[in-house]
Amino acid sequence: MNELETIGKKNTILILISILLVSLHTLYLYNSSVSVIETEKIMKQIGRFFLTIGLLYFIYSGKNWARIIAIILFSLAVVGATIGLITLNTSLPFKIPLIVIIFIYSLSIYHFAFAKSFKAFFEYQVQKANNFNL
C-alpha cells in the first residue's frame, strides 16, 4: 500500500466513523425528544442504522455500486438538511445537528466522488478483492 492509498484508507475510516456517529446522534436525538417511544419506529431506525453499516462496509470493501448509492443518499440528506435549516423557525442551537449533517455528508460526498486518495484506496481494495478471488 503506497502513501496515497494509506491516506485514503485513513480518511475513509474517519469519514465512515463520522457518518455512523451522525446516525447514532440522530437516533438518540429523535428518541429523546418524543414522550413515548414507539417500538415500530425504533425498530425501523435500528434497521436503517444497520443498513448504513452494511453500505459503509461495502464502500470500504471497494464496491462501486455502494459508493454510487451512498453519494446519492448523502446528496439527498444534504438537500433535506439544507431545506430544514432554512425553513425551521428555531434558535441556532436546535439547528446545529442540521449543520453537522450538511458538513459531514458534504465532506463524504466530496471524498467518495472526487478525492484522489479515496480513488487510490478504492482501486487498491478492488485489486485486493480480485487477487483474493483468483
Disulfide bonds with the S-S distance in Angstrom:
none
